[in-house]
């Protein structure tokens, strides 16, 4: 009983056997044609960087002038030795 139940389950999982046609390999199902994709672009030079897309603005160059706030904050920074941190 358990074996027949298992065989029925296996037949249900395998549609070729479930149809009762053992010659299903001789008559393959009609599959749709494979999709047609455009050919891949030719490989580009690794040293040549492509330009950014026109939708994005070009990046701004870094500012050369240092602000007064930056200098004030930098002066208030203090160096922390790693030896002091390791002892704690």
N, C-alpha and C positions, 0 to 999 in steps of 0.2 A: 504494500500500500504506500509506504513512504517512498519507495523507489519509483513507483509510477507517478506519484505527485512530483517528485524531483524531475523526472523525465518530462512531465508536462510543463513544468516551469522552464526547463532548459529549452524545450521546443518553442515556448512562448518568447523566450529571449532571442532565439535564432529564427528570423523570419523565413529563411530558406526551407527549414524543416517544417515550420508551422504551416506552410502552404501545402505541404505534402509533395512538392515537386522536387525530386532529386536532381533533375536536369537544369536547375536554375543557373548553373555555371555555364551551360551551353548557350543560354539566352540571357546575356547581361541586360540589366535595366538600362533604359535610354537615359543617359546623363546629359545635362545641359552642356553646351560647349564651354570650355574654360574662358574666363574673362580676359579681355584684351587690355593690357596695360600699355601705356606709352613706354618707349624704350628709355632706359635710365640715362641720365646726362653723362657726357664723357667725363672721365676722371680729371679733376682739376689739379693744377700744380700745388703741391703742399706748401710751397713758399709763398704762393699768391693768396692773399686773403680777399675774399669777395667783398664788395662794398656793402654797407648796410642797406636794408630796404628803404625806399624813399619815404615811407610813411613815418619813419622815426627821425627826429632831429639829430644832428650830429652832437656828440658829447662835447661839453664845454671844457676847455683846457683848465688845469688847476690854477687857482689864483696865486700869484707870486707874492702879493702883499700879505703880510701877517697882521692880523687884527690885534688891537690893543688888549682885547679880552683874552685872546689866546696867550699872549705873552704874560698876562697877569696870572692866569691859571697855571701856566708852565712854571712860573717862578715859585708858586706855592707848593708844587709837588716836591716830595722828598724821596730819597732813595731808600729802599728797604733791602737789607742784606738777607740773603737766604739762610745764613747761619743762625740768625735770631729766630727765624720761623721754624727751623728744624729742631731747635732746643725746646720749643713749647710743645 
